[in-house]
Amino acid sequence: SVSPRDLSASKFKMRKQDLIPGIIYSKNKNEPVVISQKELNKALSAHEPIMETTQGDMVVIKEIQKDPISQKTIHVS
């Protein structure tokens, strides 16, 4: 699931723990989030880029940014 992200947490440390930082864009506000690599892979392998937040909202993955060398996912929107 998609969880709220602490902005003081290091993105580098998150990625080492197989957590992917991201952001949810909405009309009211933008919310920084974190997604486990395992959950992201599961959603993408099912060809359903839809995930549920911890608040019960459904979000659609629109963009995935990858490291150009390692091809690891580094950010999702």
C-alpha positions as CSV (number, residue, x, y, z in Angstrom):
1,S,0.0,0.0,0.0
2,V,0.9,3.6,-0.3
3,S,1.9,5.3,3.0
4,P,2.5,8.9,3.9
5,R,6.2,9.9,3.8
6,D,8.2,11.7,6.4
7,L,10.0,14.5,4.5
8,S,12.9,14.5,6.9
9,A,13.7,10.9,5.9
10,S,16.6,10.3,3.5
11,K,15.4,9.2,0.0
12,F,18.7,7.3,-0.4
13,K,18.1,5.3,2.8
14,M,14.6,4.6,1.8
15,R,15.7,3.2,-1.5
16,K,18.3,1.0,0.2
17,Q,15.4,-0.5,2.2
18,D,13.5,-1.2,-1.1
19,L,11.1,1.7,-0.5
20,I,10.3,4.1,-3.3
21,P,9.5,7.7,-2.6
22,G,6.7,9.3,-4.5
23,I,4.0,11.9,-4.6
24,I,0.2,11.9,-5.0
25,Y,-1.1,14.9,-7.0
26,S,-4.6,16.0,-6.2
27,K,-6.8,19.1,-6.6
28,N,-6.6,20.0,-2.9
29,K,-2.9,19.2,-2.0
30,N,0.1,17.2,-3.0
31,E,1.0,14.4,-0.6
32,P,4.5,12.9,-0.3
33,V,4.3,9.1,0.0
34,V,6.4,6.0,0.1
35,I,5.7,2.6,-1.7
36,S,7.5,-0.7,-1.2
37,Q,9.2,-2.0,-4.3
38,K,7.5,-5.3,-3.8
39,E,4.0,-3.7,-3.8
40,L,4.9,-1.6,-6.8
41,N,6.1,-4.6,-8.8
42,K,3.0,-6.5,-7.8
43,A,0.7,-3.8,-9.1
44,L,2.6,-3.3,-12.3
45,S,2.9,-7.1,-13.1
46,A,-0.9,-7.3,-12.8
47,H,-1.1,-4.6,-15.5
48,E,-3.2,-2.5,-13.0
49,P,-1.3,0.6,-12.1
50,I,-3.8,1.3,-9.3
51,M,-2.8,1.1,-5.6
52,E,-4.6,1.8,-2.3
53,T,-3.4,4.3,0.2
54,T,-3.4,3.7,4.0
55,Q,-6.4,6.0,4.2
56,G,-8.4,3.8,1.8
57,D,-8.1,6.1,-1.3
58,M,-7.3,4.6,-4.7
59,V,-4.4,6.2,-6.7
60,V,-3.3,5.6,-10.3
61,I,0.5,5.4,-11.0
62,K,1.0,7.9,-13.9
63,E,4.8,8.2,-14.0
64,I,7.7,6.0,-12.9
65,Q,11.2,7.5,-12.9
66,K,14.2,5.1,-13.2
67,D,17.9,5.5,-12.7
68,P,19.4,5.7,-16.2
69,I,22.2,3.3,-15.4
70,S,20.8,0.7,-13.0
71,Q,17.2,1.0,-14.2
72,K,16.0,0.8,-10.6
73,T,12.8,2.7,-9.8
74,I,13.7,5.9,-8.0
75,H,10.4,7.9,-7.9
76,V,6.7,7.4,-8.7
77,S,3.9,9.9,-9.3
